[in-house]
């Protein structure tokens, strides 16, 4: 009876969780009447209501700032815009995330005047992940203050959902104890804690309030009136904002102006970032901050010895059993020996084509983090990476710098760097100037112990 009661309590708890998740699902409201009237919500908040904050919130904010005169736009070439900060002082009409976007524009334009639009999608001073998290958090706080969003469940519902699972865990523990399964007594508590993540996830997520649904319905009607379709795009570009037309910003927030969003988005080419190091804008390639394997003398000698042993065994089989069996042994398991030897000597040859040391002045372009999954020998960890432009190569240095150096680094900083190019290891990094100072022309890199390959 205790076992049956435990199963019934657990099933009831899961059913309550499922019903709660379904009842609080953020349903999309119906499209309202077609109208071109603008409401008071900023474009970033509209993108949040439409579920497009990550893709369109930041570009829509830049377009709205340009339409309101807080930044200037110009066309450098077809399909590419240049942005300039406005000399007007900031006032209280700007939200926190709008001030953050303008601060990034001024930061990127320091010393060079104008910034390519797509350059505003990179080079964030505190780091790319940190900037986007803070921007999104401020937009959500603004929408919550306006009464447009709320948590999917309240604190009281969270407590009720959490306590509703305790009877099932207690009954399951009692059932195991009665059957003398003492080794598994901790299992119900562990399963309870795992399933408990579902109520916490519901509590952390948001959904539209009634006012938020009404606002989104009106904005969907605005999209319908603007382009005559519930899902089609418009041909509007970012330069429409130059004439003070804020509608292009709201169209971008609703996903209806892909060309205008593309003027401020580098999502299609994340591996190429803009750099102003040296006084002019240019694009450099950013690779992966991976450590390269460089075998030492002992590893080379060991691989050569194993390959020699494999050759001797192949000759013995050739003499005893003939060419057929020697060829079979050469393919497998022989490939384990000669394949590993080729890999080790190939890494050594690749390292020999690179210099042993590179020392240069450069500018930090980008900061980001990578989650590295673990295995049986090493646990998962976070890799803290920076990209540095030396002003000479077409590819930036992507380096794993560790958490202390990452926390002290800012995009735009001028640094003096010593690197082991063979292993892609950072040896030393010294800050020369902050990103607020205009960058000096790059000095020639000094390399020792080799030369760069022609490729």
WOTACOR-V771394 format. One line per field, one symbol per residue. ss: DSSP state (H for helix, E for strand, L for the rest). phi: phi as a letter, one per 40 degrees, with the letter a starting at -180 (. if undefined). Layout:
ss: ???
phi: ???
//
This chain:
ss: LHHHHHHHHHHHHHHHHHHHHHHLLLLLLLLLLLLLLLLLLLHHHHHHHLLLHHHHHHHHHHHHHHHLLLEEEEEEELLEEEEEELLLLLLLLLLHHHHHHHHHHHHHHLLLLEEEHHHHHLLLLLLHHHHHHHHHHHHHHHHHHLLLEEELLLHHHHHHHHHHLHHHHHHHHHHHHHLLLHHHLLHHHHHHHHHHHHHHHHHHLEEELHHHHHHHHHHHHHHHHHHLLLLLLLLLLHHHHHHLLLHHHHHHHLLLLHHHHHLLLLHHHLLEEEELLLLLLEEEELLLLLLLLLLLHHHHHHHHHHHHHHHHHHHHHHHHHLHHHHHHHHHLLHHHHHHHHHHHHHHHHHHHLLLLEEEEEEEEEEEEEEEELLLLLLLLEEEEEEEEELLLLLELEEEELHHHHHHHLLLLLEEEEEEELLLLEEEEEEEEELLLLLLLLLLLLEEELLLLLLL
phi: .ccccccccccccccccccccccbccccccccccabccccccdcccccccgbcccbccccccccccccgcacbaccadgbbbbbccccccbcccccccccccccccccccgbgbbddccccagcdchcccccccccccccccccccgcbaccbcdcccccccccccdccccccccccccgcccbcccdcccccccccccccccccbacccccccccccccccccccbgacbccbccbccccccgccccccccccgbbccccccbbbccaccbbcbbchhacabbcbcbcbcccbccccccccccccccccccccccccccbgcdcccccccacccccccccccccccccccccbccabbacabccababbcbccacbbccabbbbbbbccgbccbccbbcbgcdcccccbcgccbbbbbcccbfbccaabccaccccccccccccbbbgiacccc
//
